[in-house]
Amino acid sequence: MTRILLLSTLLIVHPPAHAIDTALVSRERLLELGALLEADSGSSQWQMLWQRVRSSGFFLNQPGQLHFTVSPSQLPAMARLTLARADQVEPFADTHVRYRRGFAPLVVGQRGGQALEALCVDVDWRALPVSSASLPHAYLKLITLRRAYPCD
């Protein structure tokens, strides 16, 4: 019992390493991290992403709702390209980054009749400790590919 209390005390006094704050990371570094993630991500990370995309209804053509117009078979390559060579990166929610790539003139999706020619992939970098931000390879398989969706 004493061991458990001692261990609990140590965990409270010494919390785990803090996750990277993406708002403090340069645009160039966020682009590099996206390219590294694309190269080293595992199939389970991608499977979880596509499961979330399906459950969000982005493959269903519902009037007024955000949805893909490109074939689902095209999306994996497009999402990988978005991470590898994003046009824009936008940090949000402390540990998240939105990677965006335009595919004009290809219409990626629609929202309320508006054609959307870009793909956005949201990535949650919270598994990457600040202390490992410069050498992230050991953590890349822990990073969450949160969402992929058509965007402006």
Secondary structure, 3 states (H helix, E strand, C coil): CHHHHHHHHHHHHCCCCCECCHHHCCHHHHHHHHHHHHHHCCHHHHHHHHHHHHHCCCCCCCCCCCEECCCCCCHHHHHHHHHHCCCEEEEECCCEEEEEEECCCCCCEEECCEEECEEEEEEECCCCEHHHCCCCHHHHHHCEEEEEEEEC
